[in-house]
Amino acid sequence: MSAGRWHDGQNQRPLQENASRYKIAESLEGDITIEPDWLSEHVGVLPEDRVRIAPDVWAQLAGFIECREAIRATYQTFDGRVSEYELHPYHLIAYHGNWYVMAWNVNVHFQFAPGHAVFDPATLTARTAFKRGNLLVQALPQKGLVLEREQGQVSFAYGSKEPRPAFRFRLPKTADRPGLRFVTLLVPYEGADPPPVSIRQVGDRPPGASQLDLDVRVGSVNERVGYRLE
């Protein structure tokens, strides 16, 4: 393209008059990033898509943020996988025409290697089920703590995905529980049968305390572990 004219084969046409160009420019919403003189009948501008939030949904989200309440949200990926989360929203933000909820959740997530896995929500345990080397995950029992299965995946080759066992420990955070604590015990073992495992907190020190003691048993071995922060 040459300045002021465009070429189509052997023919040449002048650009539209300045009045037409400025009329197009004035019809655009907000700021534009091109000069009006660049516009012609052969230059198109598509408006940016904007997502509008239903007033009742907006009011609910804003209310949850102001009151610092948790919400349960369902999320679906482009390939159709659906997950449910408990979130603690703290901010709404608009970016490139879309609205986003900024939030955090109180979960501890784990994913195993591809293969069979055994989950026991009643005992808060999950383990792999290979013929030889395996791993057992045991959580410290506490009020409200649950084990939930999730959809996991892994990619060992570009453009290819395969499922793998995944789970999370979820603990509700409420106004009367300003702090939360997760304690998980990871026990590697050989063979098909895991060893007996237990974990118990010594005392009732709250989350955030400078000291924590745990009684841990794996098989016939008992140990007291913990920390003390100076």
Buried (B, 14 or more C-beta within 10 A) or exposed (E): EEEEEBEEEEEEEEBBEEEBBEEBBEEEEEEBEEEBEEBBEEEEEEEEEEEEEEEEEEEEBEEBBEEEEBBEBEEEEEEEEEEEBBBBBEEBEEEEEEBEBEBEBBBBEBBBEBEEBEBEEEEBBBBBEBEEEBBBBBBBEBEEBEBEEBEBEBEEEEEEEEEBBBBBBBBEBEEEBEEBBBBBBEBEBEEEEBBEBBBEBEEEBEEEBEEBBBBBBBEEEEEEEBEEEE
